[in-house]
């Protein structure tokens, strides 16, 4: 793979829905600390790739690596702490501010049955 510092990468990914292959032998490295754009025509597999990289889908073959380990080795809550994905949607959530949307990303960082903490507020304000 590339020498670019990366926390998230896919190796030899084949993306498929049932018997329909969307992409095969795909290698992708998401550079750490940079914005990354995935562009292409409708239906080419951009959303499928993002769903696979975030463990919402399992690749037909190949592996996704997060922080040096295969992403399947992490518990779901740990993946949610390390990866944030805001999927494209045709409708916007009604009556929600950007700050409230960012605050929802704090849920995986909070212990069960814990109230909003000062560190949560600081993280949202920093974002």
Secondary structure in CASP SS format (residue, H / E / C, confidence):
PFRMAT SS
TARGET T0000
AUTHOR 0000-0000-0000
METHOD secondary structure of the structure
MODEL  1
X C 1.00
X C 1.00
X C 1.00
X C 1.00
X C 1.00
X E 1.00
X E 1.00
X E 1.00
X E 1.00
X E 1.00
X E 1.00
X E 1.00
X E 1.00
X E 1.00
X E 1.00
X E 1.00
X E 1.00
X C 1.00
X C 1.00
X E 1.00
X E 1.00
X E 1.00
X E 1.00
X E 1.00
X E 1.00
X E 1.00
X E 1.00
X E 1.00
X E 1.00
X E 1.00
X E 1.00
X C 1.00
X C 1.00
X C 1.00
X C 1.00
X C 1.00
X C 1.00
X C 1.00
X C 1.00
X C 1.00
X C 1.00
X C 1.00
X C 1.00
X C 1.00
X C 1.00
X H 1.00
X H 1.00
X H 1.00
X H 1.00
X H 1.00
X H 1.00
X H 1.00
X H 1.00
X C 1.00
X C 1.00
X C 1.00
X C 1.00
X C 1.00
X C 1.00
X C 1.00
X E 1.00
X E 1.00
X E 1.00
X E 1.00
X E 1.00
X E 1.00
X C 1.00
X C 1.00
X E 1.00
X E 1.00
X H 1.00
X H 1.00
X H 1.00
X C 1.00
X C 1.00
X H 1.00
X H 1.00
X H 1.00
X H 1.00
X H 1.00
X H 1.00
X H 1.00
X C 1.00
X C 1.00
X C 1.00
X C 1.00
X C 1.00
X C 1.00
X C 1.00
X C 1.00
X C 1.00
X C 1.00
X C 1.00
X C 1.00
X C 1.00
X C 1.00
X C 1.00
X H 1.00
X H 1.00
X H 1.00
X H 1.00
X H 1.00
X H 1.00
X H 1.00
X C 1.00
X C 1.00
X H 1.00
X H 1.00
X H 1.00
X C 1.00
X C 1.00
X C 1.00
X C 1.00
X C 1.00
X C 1.00
X C 1.00
X C 1.00
X H 1.00
X H 1.00
X H 1.00
X H 1.00
X H 1.00
X H 1.00
X H 1.00
X H 1.00
X H 1.00
X C 1.00
END
